[in-house]
Amino acid sequence: AQMERNMQENRERMEKLEGYWMEAQSLCQAVDEHLKETQAQYQALERKYSKAKRLIKEYQQ
């Protein structure tokens, strides 16, 4: 009976840990997606900034 209880407790712990693992993976995917979006926005801003600098330089000449 004690062994049964221990096995059941271990099963429950494993299920709980599996749930945490799935949650962590999901969070990592969301953060990764956000990072990719932020990087894309940064690159777009970088291009606009370079273009603006070039245009200002041309107008000053």
N, C-alpha and C positions, 0 to 999 in steps of 0.2 A: 504493500500500500504506500509506503514511504517513497519507494522507487517510482511508483506511478505518479505520485505528486511531484517529485523532482523532475520527471520527464515532462509533465504537463507545464510546470513552471518554466523549464528550459524552452519548450516550444513557444510559450507565450512571449518570453524574452526575445527569442529569435524573430518572431513576427513583429514585435515592436521595433527591433533594430532594423529589420527589413523596411518597415514603414519610414523610419528616420532616414535610411539610406536613399529610398525613393524620393523623399522630400528634398534631401540635399542635392541629389542629381537634378531634380526639377529646378531648384534654385540656381544651381550652376548654369544650367541651360539658359535661364532667364537673364542672368548676369552676363553671360557670354553674348547673347543676342543684343543686349543693351550696349555692351562694349563695341560690338561691330557697328551698330548704328551711330554711336558717338564718334568712332574713328572715321566713318564715312562723312559725317557732318564736318569733322575737323578738316578732312582732306578738301572738301568743297570750299570751306572758308579759306583755307590756305591758297587754293587756286584763285579765288576772288581777290584776296589780298595781293597776290603776286600781280594779277592783272591790273588792279588799281594802282599799285606802285609803278608799273610800267607806263600806264596812261599818264600819271602825274609827271613822270620823267619826260615823256614825249611833249606834254604841254609846256613844260618849263624850258624846252629848247627853242 
